[in-house]
Amino acid sequence: MKPKKHLIFMGMIVIILSACGLQKTSTVESGNPGKMVSQLEKDLDTARANQLNVLAPEWYDKAQTYYSKAKASLDKGEKMSDIGEYVSEANISLGKAEEIAKVSRTILGKVSEARQKALNVGAEKLGEPFMDVENKYLKLSKAIENDNISYAQENSTKVQAAFRNVEIMAIKANALGDVRKMLAEAEQDKMYKIAPQAYGAAEQSLSEADDFIAQNPYDNDMIKQKTAAAEFQARRMMAVTESSKKFKEMEPEESAIYLESLLGSLSQTIGTGDIRDKRVEEQFDQLIAGSEKKNQTTASLKSDNTRYLAQIGDLENRLDGLKGFSSQQEEAKNRLSAEREFSELFNKVQRSFDPDEAEVYKQGGQMVIRLRGINFPVGQSTLKPENYILLSKVQQAIQTFGEPSVTIEGHTDSTGSKQTNQSLSQMRAMAVKTYLVANKTLPSDRIQAKGYGPDRPLAPDTTPEGRAANRRIDVLINPAKTH
């Protein structure tokens, strides 16, 4: 983009945002300031969930600052116009943050993926190593905010690699943290002098696990095996050290008698008799032979027991068959009663919505509320106050079923890029979820928000009517009981 055209483009954004700010100011001044501040708090939470705090940190921080001022003014009972001005400025800042975030997602896509992978394995618990990379990431997004896109592009690969490194560090910490702690304590207690062979084996096993994770950080099964082997060698080192200390304090004969007592306890268990008159190696051989004989006897008893259990199981199956007929009748009766109850609740919910508000229908064992009357600003995910009446009806419909599980689906038309539409549909579904949770409809873990972008159209996108039909929010209610 040439400098002159770039200035014109930025000027247009400023004019549009200013117009939006004026419109929001008038809305705030004519509304309830308490509700507006509360809504702003929800919008900030949604923005944070969509990572605007790291994709456009400066504009997000400005919005957060204006929110703090609005909240302080509300608590002090100051003029509505002052509160409205702070809320409007915060909304303008959030709008700008959303615009910048779209650019950041494009330029920093791979870096953000690497960052999320690191967070998924708890890399933030590493402290300074993670925060050092996080600050570099914020430096990239701030460069985009300040129109220094070339800096972000030139340094994104380095930051992506740095996130990969802290991700592997976190995986190692999760898998091998306990082993490292044991070896650190062993080194402090100088176990390498008392049991050098066992200490060396533990160190070698830890090193092998460490090297494997560095090369194969996502091979979870093999990492578990390597970790288990390292933990075993560390525990063995502790045991050998303890035994070495004990034997060092004994006289040779005392050590031999101690070993004899251990083998004698085992011989009594197996039933080989008193074999203390044999050499240690001979005692050991007889213990093995006695153990094999006892295992054969046990296997024979198990075989007889298995045969008896099979006969008992056959009799139980016949008895269950007689009980089954009665159980099937009872199950059919319960299923019919549940279906009747579901139909009654469905009819009640369906009557509560006007045709221009929502289409309500059954889909298998769930109820679908297709919200026709909900509208979002173009390209945005902020709920308008005029949508609250319809959402309160949705809230009542959900609570009709007690505590069901609910899925909020966001859908768009195919206008624009698929990635943008996917993100927008997710944000809109999340906005509806945030409203429902904030109004105590259900706990957050019982509501899912999913964005499908343009992937599930209802009509062809070739006409305005078709595109309007495809831009929608669907609420899927799954009753607590299976119907």
Secondary structure as the mmCIF struct_conf table of DSSP 4:
data_model
#
loop_
_struct_conf.conf_type_id
_struct_conf.id
_struct_conf.beg_label_comp_id
_struct_conf.beg_label_asym_id
_struct_conf.beg_label_seq_id
_struct_conf.end_label_comp_id
_struct_conf.end_label_asym_id
_struct_conf.end_label_seq_id
HELX_RH_AL_P HELX_RH_AL_P1 PRO A 3 GLU A 29
TURN_TY1_P TURN_TY1_P1 SER A 30 SER A 30
BEND BEND1 GLY A 31 GLY A 31
HELX_RH_AL_P HELX_RH_AL_P2 PRO A 33 ALA A 49
TURN_TY1_P TURN_TY1_P2 ASN A 50 GLN A 51
HELX_RH_AL_P HELX_RH_AL_P3 LEU A 52 LEU A 55
BEND BEND2 ALA A 56 ALA A 56
HELX_RH_AL_P HELX_RH_AL_P4 PRO A 57 LYS A 76
TURN_TY1_P TURN_TY1_P3 GLY A 77 GLY A 77
HELX_RH_AL_P HELX_RH_AL_P5 MET A 80 ILE A 107
TURN_TY1_P TURN_TY1_P4 LEU A 108 LEU A 108
HELX_RH_AL_P HELX_RH_AL_P6 GLY A 109 ASN A 120
TURN_TY1_P TURN_TY1_P5 VAL A 121 GLY A 122
HELX_RH_3T_P HELX_RH_3T_P1 ALA A 123 LEU A 126
HELX_RH_AL_P HELX_RH_AL_P7 GLU A 128 GLU A 145
TURN_TY1_P TURN_TY1_P6 ASN A 146 ASP A 147
HELX_RH_AL_P HELX_RH_AL_P8 ILE A 149 GLN A 188
TURN_TY1_P TURN_TY1_P7 ASP A 189 LYS A 190
HELX_RH_AL_P HELX_RH_AL_P9 MET A 191 ILE A 194
BEND BEND3 ALA A 195 ALA A 195
HELX_RH_AL_P HELX_RH_AL_P10 PRO A 196 GLN A 215
TURN_TY1_P TURN_TY1_P8 PRO A 217 TYR A 218
HELX_RH_AL_P HELX_RH_AL_P11 ASN A 220 LYS A 248
TURN_TY1_P TURN_TY1_P9 GLU A 249 GLU A 249
BEND BEND4 MET A 250 MET A 250
HELX_RH_AL_P HELX_RH_AL_P12 PRO A 252 ILE A 270
TURN_TY1_P TURN_TY1_P10 GLY A 271 GLY A 271
TURN_TY1_P TURN_TY1_P11 ARG A 276 ASP A 277
BEND BEND5 LYS A 278 LYS A 278
HELX_RH_AL_P HELX_RH_AL_P13 VAL A 280 SER A 352
BEND BEND6 PHE A 353 PHE A 353
TURN_TY1_P TURN_TY1_P12 PRO A 355 GLU A 357
STRN STRN1 ALA A 358 GLN A 363
TURN_TY1_P TURN_TY1_P13 GLY A 364 GLY A 365
STRN STRN2 GLN A 366 LEU A 371
BEND BEND7 ARG A 372 GLY A 373
TURN_TY1_P TURN_TY1_P14 VAL A 378 GLY A 379
HELX_LH_PP_P HELX_LH_PP_P1 THR A 382 LYS A 384
HELX_RH_3T_P HELX_RH_3T_P2 PRO A 385 ASN A 387
HELX_RH_AL_P HELX_RH_AL_P14 TYR A 388 GLN A 399
TURN_TY1_P TURN_TY1_P15 THR A 400 PHE A 401
BEND BEND8 GLY A 402 GLU A 403
STRN STRN3 SER A 405 HIS A 411
BEND BEND9 SER A 414 GLY A 416
HELX_RH_AL_P HELX_RH_AL_P15 LYS A 418 ALA A 438
TURN_TY1_P TURN_TY1_P16 ASN A 439 LYS A 440
BEND BEND10 THR A 441 LEU A 442
HELX_RH_3T_P HELX_RH_3T_P3 SER A 444 ARG A 446
STRN STRN4 ILE A 447 GLY A 451
TURN_TY1_P TURN_TY1_P17 GLY A 453 PRO A 454
BEND BEND11 ASP A 455 ARG A 456
BEND BEND12 LEU A 458 ALA A 459
TURN_TY1_P TURN_TY1_P18 ASP A 461 THR A 462
BEND BEND13 THR A 463 THR A 463
HELX_RH_AL_P HELX_RH_AL_P16 PRO A 464 ASN A 470
BEND BEND14 ARG A 471 ARG A 471
STRN STRN5 ARG A 472 ASN A 478
BEND BEND15 ALA A 480 LYS A 481
#
